[in-house]
Amino acid sequence: LIAFEWERKSGARGMHGLLLLLQTALLGALCAQDLFLLFFFWAMSVLPVYFLIGIWGGEGRETAAFRSIISASVGNALFFSALILVYYSVDPHTFSLRGLSQARLDEKVVVIMGRDFHVSRLAFLLVCGGLVLRTPIWPFHGWFTSVCREAPPSVAVALAAGAMPTAVYLFLRLSFALFPSAIADASPFIVGVGVVSLIVGCLSAAVQRGLRLLFAFLCVVEMGLLLVGIGSLNPIAVVGALYQVLTFGIAIAGLGLFIGMTSDRTGKGHFATEKGESTMGGAVGTAPGAAVVVGVIIASVLGFPGLGGFVGNGLLMIGSFAVFPAAALIAAGVILLEAYCLFTVYKYVFLGPENATSGE
């Protein structure tokens, strides 16, 4: 990402520093063995994103930055509430993830306003709320689409390929270690949200004519697919979801940087008009290497054999079909529609006559 922004003329050092700070925060959240440290680093990742959008974003950068930090702040507040609840529910009090995993939170009860609540279920709901508001999951994905439309390409890629996989990993790590019974009870609901995210994301992507919004809704589709795999609680599907997080992160990073490079060099944010007329085209003649690389990236996102996405998608679909066959079939149909969307974009950008029209 720093290499992509290397030639930026205004504030390059500040942008590079904030990107490194964001990287440090995400790595800290991934490596932390203490619940408080995990929250500290995860919350710290909000500030670099806010300044990166607010300073170097597009015309609507103030609104996009405001929406992102409000959503993230509410999510962090919910996450912190879960942290405090878990801390005071165990004796002796501890933030150690190893100690908390052996504390049997499923048996703990907390009294709030004269009513008894299971600690594991309440904390699980708070953690889910905190992470959902930081990821592009329906119905809380509006801030993410706004960020993808206004933020610099490197920032959108950092969120899609860095923050989003980190949130998925944190959810798996905390849920299976601390709240196993709660996630088992919530399994059908998680799959249901995943299915809706799949459908909404794919239908929204199908009608887009802008590259950045298409990128945003592809991330919504992927999060829905991951929720279907994780919510099934099938070991094969969960392993497939984890593998898909890695492969999709690499693929979506390449796709996002290509979209940013295309927008910067052509000055066009749309690949077609509302009437379906191409505004780009013919790039395969001037950039054959890019055409090959982008083709491979698209094939990996769609799970073509021989590529990383095939392993992740294959395991995820096989495992989830054993538990929720209807959801798996819907996911398969969505992947087919996603293939249509991506190859349509590929046709508009790389094939056909060069620069079919002059406007966006």
ZIPEUR-V546702 format. One record per run of one state. SS is the DSSP state (helix for helix, strand for strand, loop for the rest). FROM is the first residue (numbers start at 0). LEN is the number of residues. If there is no record, write none. Layout:
BEGIN
ss=SS from=FROM len=LEN
ss=SS from=FROM len=LEN
END
This chain:
BEGIN
ss=loop from=0 len=11
ss=helix from=11 len=20
ss=loop from=31 len=2
ss=strand from=33 len=1
ss=helix from=34 len=22
ss=loop from=56 len=4
ss=helix from=60 len=29
ss=loop from=89 len=6
ss=strand from=95 len=1
ss=helix from=96 len=5
ss=loop from=101 len=3
ss=helix from=104 len=3
ss=loop from=107 len=1
ss=strand from=108 len=4
ss=loop from=112 len=2
ss=strand from=114 len=4
ss=helix from=118 len=14
ss=loop from=132 len=9
ss=helix from=141 len=9
ss=loop from=150 len=2
ss=helix from=152 len=26
ss=loop from=178 len=1
ss=helix from=179 len=6
ss=loop from=185 len=1
ss=helix from=186 len=20
ss=loop from=206 len=3
ss=strand from=209 len=1
ss=helix from=210 len=22
ss=loop from=232 len=2
ss=helix from=234 len=32
ss=loop from=266 len=3
ss=strand from=269 len=1
ss=loop from=270 len=1
ss=strand from=271 len=1
ss=loop from=272 len=5
ss=strand from=277 len=1
ss=loop from=278 len=4
ss=helix from=282 len=4
ss=loop from=286 len=1
ss=helix from=287 len=15
ss=loop from=302 len=5
ss=helix from=307 len=14
ss=loop from=321 len=3
ss=helix from=324 len=26
ss=loop from=350 len=10
END
